[in-house]
Amino acid sequence: MKKNASSLFFSLVLAGGAVQAETVFVTLEKDNALAVVDPVEGKLIKTVPIGQRPRGIAISPDNKFLYIATSDDNVIKIIDAETLKEVGKLPSGDDPETFALNPEGNRIYVSNEDDSMVTAIDIARKKAVKQIKVGVEPEGITVSPDNHWLISTSETTNMVHWIDTKTNTIVENTLVDPRPRAAGFTADSQQLWVTSEMAGTLMILDAKTKQIVKTVKFEISGVTADKIQPVGVVIDKDRARAYVALGPANRVAVINAKTFEVERYLLVGQRVWNLAFSPDQKRLYTTNGISNDISIIDLESQTVTKSVGVGNYPWGVAVKP
């Protein structure tokens, strides 16, 4: 099979004859760069200078553009996902780190940690249209798949803020365990999953009642509790399993998304931060900040199959089909 060396993509014919193609993009916080990875061959294709201290990253629904928060530039950059050239900038407010793209792909919401604000940005107009006052140190941010709720977690106030996307106003606040980090909805928008870095827990909230229905405590043999610091969380589209990055515990927790029981812990790289599924949800990619690599997890066998060195302090991850 011939490969186009100038392309960022790869193709691989599987045993069943299906052709798979995808590219993994990783922000490198200390290299001020974007890493481009071929996940099946398990190798770094290239790194591209991208701006000062890149962290949060997302890809547009049509897979044409990457949005990257370059924190020390105080902007979110719009990058052509094919050429990796900058094609625009969005006014994010000071020190953007985490942000969420809505399902339609026309609005981005940014956590402005120092200002206790969430900034809503109209992408087409490249304009901030609303600033929403939230709790102290907003961090985690996500939009429900039905586009009803914008969620902001405030690390110091220890709250989940439920923001109506139509009015851009807070409807309700839920008190959660200390230092809530990431948040993610189930595909049906019925549950919100929130990690607590300080308590070492995961909380599942009912989207109708806005209340916690289950708290999962992580315990790993041979790992002290202070090293179990949950951060990124993702739930598969069938709500069969969820995966939680446990920071300096160097593990990803695998959780039965129906019973909320921890099924196993997978050993990955050092200080695992964030997670992203492959488009077919057969693989999971993790960014490991201290070991400067990503781990590739085969979700059918529930095993870590590869580690790929990418550069200094990998933080965010996005996948293009």
N, C-alpha and C positions, 0 to 999 in steps of 0.2 A: 504494500500500500504506500503510495507516494504522499509526502507531506510538503506543504508549502512552507518553506523556512521563514518567510516574511509574515506569516499569519500568527496571531496570538493564540489560535485555537488548535486543538488536536482532534483527531478522530481515531477511534479504536473499534474494531469489529469484535464484538463479543461472541461467545460460543453459540448463542442463539441467533446470530446473524444481525442483531440490531446495532446500529451505529450510534455511539454516544459522543457528545462533544461538549466540553465545558472548560471554563477558565476560572481560577480562583484569584481574587484580588485581595491583597493584604496591606493595610497601612502600617508603616514602620515609623514609630513615634520618634526615635532617636536618629534615624537616618534621613528624616525629612523626605521620605520616598514612598513609592507604591511598588510592592512586589507583585509580579505576575507569575502564577504557578500552574504547571501542568499536573493535575492531581493524580491521574492514572499512571503516568510514567514516573510520578514522584520526583519532579525536578523543578527548580527555579528557572523560568524562561528569561526574565529580565527584571531589573528595577529601574524605576523612572522617577526623577526628582519631581516632587509634587507640591512642596510648600512647607512652611514651618510647623512642626509638631502635628502631623496628621493623626487623627484618631477615628472618629465616627465615619462610617462609610455605608452607602446604600446604592442600589441600582434601580433605575427607573423601570416601571412595569413593562415597557417595550424593549428593555435591555439595551437601549441606545446610549444612555448616559450614566456615569457614576457621579454621585454627590459625595464629596469628601470634606470633612471639617478640618481645616488647618488652623489649629487652635491659636497659635501665636501670630497668625495673620489676621485673626478675627473675622474670617469669612468661611463660607462653604463654597468650595470650588465645584464647577460643573465641568466634567471631563468626558470627552467623547470616548465611549467604551471600546471603540475599534482602533482609533489612532492614538489614544491616550493623550491627546492634546487638550489644553484648557480652552473651553468655549464660552465660559461665563463665570460670574460670581454672584453669590447671594448674600445679602446683608444679615449676618447671623447674630449680631450683638457681640459683646466681649467674650473671648475665650470659649468658643463652642467646643464641646466634647462629644456629647451624645445628641442625636436628633432622630426624628421619626418621619417617614414619608407616608402620606395617606394612601389608601388603596387606589384612588384615581390617578395618583402621581402628579397632582397639580399643586400640592401644598406640602411644605416641610415645617415641622415644629422642632424648635431647638431649646435645649436646656441651657439657660444662662446662670451658671452656678453662683457666681459672685454677686449677681443682682437679684437672686431669688425670683427669677422671671422665666416664663416660657415665651419665646418669640414665634409667632405664626408668620410664615413667608409665602407669598404668592409667587410660584415659580415662574410663570409666564411673564409676569410684570417685574420680576426680580425686585420685589418690594416687600418690606415688613408691613403687614396689615394689622397686626395686633400684638400687644405685649400683655401677658396674663400674669398677675402677681400670684405666686405660689409660696410654698414653705421655704425654709432655709436650706440652701445647697441642693437644688433640684438636680437629679442625676438620671435615673431611669425614665424612659419616655417611649410610649408606643401608642398606636392608633388601632382600634378594634377593626377587624375585617369588614364589619358592616358600616364602618365609618361613623358610628354613633358617638363613641367615646375616645377622647384623648386622655391618656394617663400620664401623670407626672409623679415621680416619687421624690420626696424631699428627705435627704439623708439626716439632717440634724433635727428637723421637726418630726421625723419618723411617721410620715403620713403618705398615703396614696390619695392623690387629688383626681377626682372624676370631673373632667371638663367636657361639656357639651360642644361638639364640633360645629354646630349650627350657630350657637350664640357666643362661643369662645369664653364661656363663664364657668366657674366651678359650681357644680351641682351638689357635690357631697365630698367629704373627706373621711378616710378610713385610717384609724390608728393601727400601725403594724409594728413588727419587731424592729429593733434598732438598726439604723443605717441601711434602709432599703436601697438596693442597687438596681438591678434590671427588672423589667416587667414584660410579660408577653401574654397575648390572648390565645385561647384555643381557636381553631378555625371557624367554629360556629358562633364565636363572640360571647359565649355563655359564661366562660370562666376567665379570670385574670390570675396569672401566676407571678408572684413577686419574691425575689430573693432578699434575704437579710444577711449582709456581710458580717455584722458584729455578733448576731445571735447564732449564726451557723444554721439558719433555717430557710425553708421555702414555705410560702403561704399561698394557698389556693383560695381565691375570693369568688363569690357568686356575683355575677354582673347585675343581676336584678336587685338583690338585697344590699349589695356593696359590703357584705360582711365576709369575714374569714370562715370558711367551712372546714379547712384542714390545715394544720401546720406540720410540716415534715422536718424532723431533726436529723442531721447527718452525723453519723459516727463511723469512723474508719479505724480498724485495728492497726495499732502501731503509729497512728497519726494523732498528735495532740490537738485538742479542741481549738486552740488559738490559730492553728493553721488552716482550719476548715472555714473558708470565707467565700460563701456562694456569691457569684456575680452573674454571668450570662445565663439565660434560660431560653430554651426553644421547645415547642411541643409539636409533634408530627400532625399532619393534616387529618389523620384518622383518629386522633386522640387515643392512640395506643400506648405511646411512650413519650416521655419528656426527658430532657437532658439538661443538667445543670453543671456549669463550670465552677469548680471549688477552689479557685485561686491557688494559694501556696500549698494546698494539700496535693496539688499536681494530679488531680483526679477529675473525671467527669462522672457524675452520678446518673445512673439510668433508673428512671422511675416509671412504674406502671401508672399510666395516666387515668385509669379507671378506679383502681384500688388505692392509689397514692402510696404504694409500698415501694421502697428502694429495692430494685432487683440486683444491682451490682454496682461496683465502682471500677471505672476503667482508668488505668494509669496512662497519663499523657505527659506532655512536657512540663517544664517548671513555670509556675504561676500562670495557670490557664485563665484567660480573660473572657473571650467571646467565642461564639459558636455560629455556624451557618450550615444549613442543609444543602446538599446537591439538589438540583431541580427535581430529580425523580425521588428524592428522599431515601436513596439507598446508601448514601455516605453522609458523614458529618465531619466538618472541618473545625478545628480549634486553633486559636492563637495563643501561643505560650510565651509570655513576655520576657521571662528571665532566660530561658534556654534558646531564645531567638529562632524558634521554629514553629511550624504548624504540625498538628497531628491529624492523620486521616483515619477515620473510624468507619469500618464496614458495618452497616446497621443490620444486615441480614444475619451475619455471624456474631455481631456484637463484640468485635475485636478491633484493636488498634493495629492497622496494617502497615502504616508508613509514617515516618517523620521527615519533614522537608525543611532544611535550613533556609531562612528567607531574609535575614538581616536583623538589625538591632531594634528590639522592643516591638515586636508585632502586636498590634492592638485590635484593629477592626478587620472584619472579613466580609466579603460579598462574593457571590458566585454568578457568573454569566453562562447561560446554556450554550 
